[in-house]
Amino acid sequence: MNMAVMTRPAVLILLGPPGAGKGTQARMLEEKFGYVQLSTGDLLREAVAAGTPAGLAAKAVMEAGQLVSDEIVINILRDRLAEPDCAKGVILDGFPRTTVQAEALDDLLAENNQKINAAISLEVDDAAMVERISGRYTCGGCGEGYHDSFKQPAEAGKCDKCGGTEMKRRADDNAETVASRLEAYHAQTAPLIAYYGGKGVLRTTDAMGGINDIAQDMAAIVTKATS
Ligand SMILES: [Zn+2]
């Protein structure tokens, strides 16, 4: 008998601020390990569309303009984890957000004799992140991406590709907004970092390097956490 069949599905949690490359890394883990990334938004949408009891409960709450309770999210997650495509493992993105949710998730996993293999925190240097994100701009003509520090066009203000001179910056990419976004992230995530640190499953990776270096590091963490 193949031992892999007997292994319980892996459960990973990804923690990282916007711009840290969480989505990219999750996709790489999906490809390498055959896991499924589960984001709270997708879970809710799918359950509502499928009309499951938990989905209908979520729909009613959302239509009333209220927040979907932890209990409903957990019920939706319970249904989703039982689907065959989750047999190898799942990567949770956007849940849990609080320690109360983390405890509820532990209880849910315990029902199936499962546990969290690793909560992987993508660590960033805030100042470097502000520079990275706030320096971005794109050509309004062709969409080519540029950066104040890392990729200037040959002629200032003129697109290398199409010669366009209308450069665009996203309003929410300015330094102040990025800095406050990071601050909010750290404030929200600190309790979770402590929670998973206390459980001995917290792993960290330096998310400021190249995409492939980070992916290699993540793969090593996951291999170790699931063996
Ligand atoms: Zn252009």
Residues whose N, C-alpha, C, O or C-beta is under 5 A from the ligand:
A	BS01	ZN	C139 G141 C142 G143 E144 C159 K161 C162 G163 G164
